[in-house]
Amino acid sequence: MLAIFSIPSSGKVTAVLGLVMLVVEGLQQLNQYQTNWISYRSTCEALRHEKYLFLAGAGPYAKGEQALPLLADRIEGLISQEHAKWLSAQQQPGKHDDKDAQALRLIGSP
């Protein structure tokens, strides 16, 4: 956008802004912020759904006798799934490091 205006040395400013945007986007992709956010929001909405079912006494909570323990079990299941997904995503980069280390040992590198 700066290139449109007749600002002296706007090419340098545009290049620096482009570089900053490139670095920020690279960090976002490296840390998977968008993927994590989508996963967290999905879990949040599932928990909210369970809350409203429980409060209304609907769905699996319609019997009412064991509603509270059932709610605890279902919430724990959702949170455990979220944790497992997060843990799996965090361990994936480590797998590549292990393979690289094994390959270096096979070829005799220190």
Secondary structure, DSSP 8 states (H G I E B T S, - for coil): -TTTS--TTHHHHHHHHHHHHHHHHHHHHHHTHHHHHHHHHHHHHHHHHHHHHHHHT-GGGSS-TTHHHHHHHHHHHHHHHHHHHHHHHHHHHHHHHHHHHHHHHHHT--
